[in-house]
Amino acid sequence: MEELHDSYLENAIGGTPLVPLTNLTNPSSGQVWLKIESGNPTGSYKDRMAYAVIRNAFARGDLKTGSRLVEYTGGSTGTSLAHIAARTGVKFIAVSSDAFAQSKIDSILAYGAEVILIPSENRKITPALISAMRERAYAISEEPDTYYADQFGSPDVIEGYEPMGQEIADQIGAEIDVFCAGVGTSGAFTGTAKGLHRAGFQPDLVALEPLQSPFLTTGEGGPHRVEGIGLGFVPPFLDRDQCSEIRTVDENEAMLMCRRLASEEGILCGPSTGLNVAAALAIAAERGPDSVVVTLGCDHGSKYFSSDEL
Ligand SMILES: Cc1ncc(COP(=O)(O)O)c(C=O)c1O
């Protein structure tokens, strides 16, 4: 059993800024605050969960230097796991697909990991594609000395995101009326909400999904372009009873919001952040000028330059 002591990772992950949007809001709407996570080492909030998953697996003796780690991932989680695996001498295998941004695949490879690509239909993210990726990762995890990171089930994921809620609580200096975010595994949404609750905040929780893959609101998923969310099954970490609402957002609105965030607020982010901000602005407009809405800036927009989306 090994304990990970990595002061670089301890210092580099988390502690990100919480920023009010000033140009996209108007006087009749509430405040919208964005937790900008692109400053993490690989440019996304997934670094928080990857470090917790690997650190805790080392502490339990499930993982050690030289052993193998596998996960199926659209890229952000894969990049984050590849980064921590490289720091800790673990061999990481990512099961991914050509439906996800090539720059994310390139980042995983750059950290020395192996990438297995499952072909997609017309580069669309579909429930069938996610199932095929999952099956392949499960099969590899059955091989000797191979640990399955389990981003869809490990309690370590929630532990990794809890500090994000605590940080928001420390930074905001006001009551929070609504916390909203898009859900893939729902690790970030649920872990952050848990951290907020621990810090004494009780905002209304609004989970978001793409209008083009409205699985949670209609029971039917579909192809869409918002990487990381809307996976076509119930997110394992999502507790619907905790949510005051589950809301759909049009992916075209999400893409437009990415461009507006960059040009009008100077914040370059990916499509899932655009979706989060589009919903947060709508909620702040509905709730009126005294309301405070917080959402997540999941990752950096430069990851998507190769995907034609931004
Ligand atoms: C870019 C991006 N945004 C949002 C999410 C959703 O995060 P979570 O899986 O914690 O719900 C992901 C997950 O992969 C992602 O990669």
The ligand as an ORCA input file, in Angstrom:
! r2SCAN-3c Opt
* xyz 0 1
  C     -16.387     18.926    -20.857
  C     -17.266     18.257    -19.861
  N     -18.285     18.944    -19.336
  C     -19.130     18.387    -18.453
  C     -18.964     17.076    -18.052
  C     -19.943     16.463    -17.067
  O     -19.340     16.233    -15.818
  P     -19.872     15.064    -14.883
  O     -19.488     13.760    -15.511
  O     -19.167     15.273    -13.583
  O     -21.349     15.203    -14.777
  C     -17.922     16.332    -18.572
  C     -17.732     14.917    -18.201
  O     -17.036     14.176    -18.874
  C     -17.043     16.929    -19.493
  O     -16.027     16.252    -20.041
*
